[in-house]
Structure formats: C-alpha cells, structure tokens
Amino acid sequence: MITSYFIKKKVQILAAAERQRSHRSLPFEQVKSILILYNAADHEALQEGIERLKAAHKQVQTCLFVASETLAEEVKKSVIVVEQKALSAWGFPSEEVVNRLSTVKADLLIDLTRPGCYPMQYMALRHPSTFKVGLKYPGQEWYDMGLLVAERNDIAYLFEQILFYLHTIHV
C-alpha cells in the first residue's frame, strides 16, 4: 500500500525552500530546451501544444506519470516514465529516476501535473531548471510563473494559456 503522507511532507519542505530562491524568467526566444511533466491521461490533449513547441525549434522532452493505464507506444517515447506501481511504499519515485530526470537539460520546466500528484511535484522541485512554470493549485505556489487554475480545468486550454504568457515575456 502506498501512502502519500511522507512524500507530501517532503514536497512541502522542498516547496518552502523553493519559494525562498530568487525567481527568474526567460524570454521565450532564449529558451532552447523544455521539459514538460504531465499525467499520461492528458497525453492526447497536450500533443498539439507540444508539437507547436517542436515546430518553434525548441527541444522538447517529456516526463509522464502513469497511474494505472497502459502505455501507448507513442507515450513510451517520453524521456522519463514514472509509474505508480514503481513508487516506494512512501510514495517516492526511485532515486535512479529522480537522478535521471535531473540530468535532463532544460532551460524551462513546465509542470502540468494534476493536484495530488506528489511524485511529479517532488521531481519538478528537485530538477535544476532555473525557470519553472506550472499550474497553481492550492499548495503549489512555488513556480517562477504560475497560472492560477479557476473554473476551467481543461488541461489543453491551460497549456495554451501558459504558452501564450510565455510568448509575452520580455526581460
């Protein structure tokens, strides 16, 4: 049985430390590599936005969280796949997976995971990217740029909004 208590506590500690660092932003033109973290269930909804980033000559890599569904061949092409069945009893991904993700070079990290997906939040907080963007659900206020999720919880729409705001950043 996997419990989320311990990983939730660790995420809270890492998020508090992350809030203390100086926040940075990067003009979209200067972004060369992007790492996107998301739930495998949202794969189809996010493909159009991911393809647009690739068409803009950005190196895009993905990290997926798979709760229980089987992986399609297309999804297996992600750089990192975190499966719930492979989490420790305390809800943590293996240190090997965390280290492998940490070695992925990314100027920009976009976290599109759903609330309560603590393994992905943990990995996003541990990643060394200097510019982190994500969806601000309660308890997830540690991003350099966050999109507050209100009534419309459509992941494709939220991803489009993030991309729109990224294009408007001029430092």
HUMOGI-V529762 format. One record per helix or strand of 3 or more residues. SS is the DSSP state (a for helix, b for strand). FROM is the first residue (numbers start at 0). LEN is the number of residues. Records with the same first field share a line. If there is no record, write none. Layout:
SS=FROM-LEN, FROM-LEN
This chain:
a=4-16, 27-3, 39-16, 74-3, 83-3, 94-8, 117-9, 154-14
b=32-7, 58-8, 79-4, 107-4, 130-6, 144-4
